[in-house]
Structures are given as C-alpha cells and as structure tokens.
C-alpha cells in the first residue's frame, strides 16, 4: 500500500475548476464590456446584459464546486448541489472504473454515492492517484462499526 496522505486532505478536479472559473470570469467581463460599449442600449438593457453574464458565471461557479474532504472523523462529499457527511465506517468501497465519469462510493446502507470531486475528465492520472489515496484512507480508517 502507498503512503497515506496527511489528514485533512481535499480532493478536487483542479484543472477543471481552473477552466470553469476562468471561463466564468471571461464571460462576465466580455458581456459586461459589450453592454457598456453599446451606446444604443438603455440602462435596463445594460443591466440585463450584466445580469445574464453574472448568471452564467454563477452556473460555472456551481459546476466548479465539487470536492471530497477527508479528515480524522470521516469524509465530506460536496457535489454540484448537495453536500453529505460520511463516517469512515459508512464507506465500504471506493470505485473508479474505466469509463466512469467520477468516483463512486459504495456505502454500508447498500447505496452508491457519486463523488464528483474526483473525476478523470482533464487530468486522468491525477484522478486515479486521488481515488487510490481515498481508497487507502478508507481501508485504513474503516473499522466496520457504524456510529
């Protein structure tokens, strides 16, 4: 087994997040600039341009939200619109199979939880390393006793 990462540790798709946030800022700046440069627009129309740019930025900001945070007591999975806290013993298995869009956590209640914070999209090798690190932490920390 490889060396365990020091806790707390945060896993997130860094390159994907950088692309999304950069695109969001660029879209907001371009749309706002266009709104201010078009002299024939009324103040309300300009405001609607800026609002649209801010809305698009907000959507990209939400898409950049996913992460998985592991600490001494368990794992917090933050996905696009949800957040769930898990004790170590609740996680039975960490899966990242070829073709999976992100890691899936098999839970002791028989369900599976997607963990979008580890996704092989842009940085496949980084995601594989993160999945292995989380798997090693789960194997090390899980006692099989639920709180």
N, C-alpha and C positions, 0 to 999 in steps of 0.2 A: 504494500500500500504506500502511496506517496505521502509526503508530509502534509499534515493538516494545516489549513490556513488559520491564522490567528483570529479569534473572535473579538469583537463583532466584525463581520465581513459582509460587504454589499456586492451582489452580482447584478450587473445591468448591461444592456447592449450599448456600450459606449459610442461606437461608430454610428449606429442607427440613431441614437439620441442626438449626436452632434449634427447629423444630416438634417433631422427633423427640426431642430431648434434653429439652425442656420437658415433653412428654407423658410421657416415661420417668420423670422426677423426680416429676411429679404422681401417676402411677400408684403408684410406690413409696411415696410419702408417704401417700396415701389408704389403700392396702391395709395398710400398717404401722399407721396410726392406727386403722383399723377393728379390726385384730387386737388391739390393746392395749385398746380400749374395750369389746369384747365379753367380759364377765366370765365367761360360761359356758364359754369356751374353755380347754382345758388348755394347759400350756406347749408341748407338742408341736404342737398345732393352731395356736397363735400363730406358732410357728417356721415351720410350713408356709405360713402366710399371707405372712410376711415373705420366705420363700424364693421363693414364687410372684411377689411384687412385684419382687424382685431379678432373677429370671429374665426377666420381661417388660422390665425396664429394660435388661438385658444384650442382649436381642434388638434393642431400639430403638437401643442404642448401636452395635451391629454395623451396623445399617442406615444409621447416620449416618457411617460410616467412609469412604466413597468420596471420593477426591481424585485429582488429577493434578498432579504436581510436575515442573516443567521447570527444569533447571539447565544449566550450561555443557556438561556431557557427555552429556545425554540427558533422558529422560522416565521418571518412575516412575508407574505406574498402580496405584492402590490401590482395589480393588473390595471388595465385602462380605466375601468370604472368601479373597481372593487378592491378591497383590502381584507386579508384574512390572516389571523394569527394562529399558528400551529405549535403545539408542544412537540418536542423531538419524537416522543413515542407514538404520535399520531401518524408519522410518515413511515410507511412500510417500504417504499421503493422510489428511487429517482430514475426516471426513464427519459432518454433522448435517443430514439431510434432513427436510423437513416430515413430521411423524408419528413420527419416531424418538424413542424414549424417552431416549436419551443419545447421546453422540458415539461413533462407531466409528472406530478407527484401522486403515487398510489397511496391512499390513506387507509387507516385501520378500520374505518366505517364502510369500506368497500367502494368508495367513490374515488374519482381521479380529479385532481385539481391542476389546471394548466398554470404554469409559472412563466409568464411572458418575459420575465426579467432575464432569462437565459434562452436566447434564440440564435440559431446558426445563420440567419439571413446574410449579413455582410461579413461577419467575422466567424466563420465556421470553426476554426481551430480553437479560438478563444472560448466559444460556447461549449465546445467539447471539454476543454480544460475546466471550465466553471462547473459543468454538470458532474464531472468526475470529483471535483473538490466537494461539491454539495453532497454527492453520494457517500464520499468518505466520511464527511461530518455526520451524516445520518447514521451510518454504520457504527461510528464511534460513540455517538450520543444516545442512540435509541436503546432503551432498556426493555422495551416491550410492555412496560407498566404504564397504563394511562392514568393521568391525574384524576 
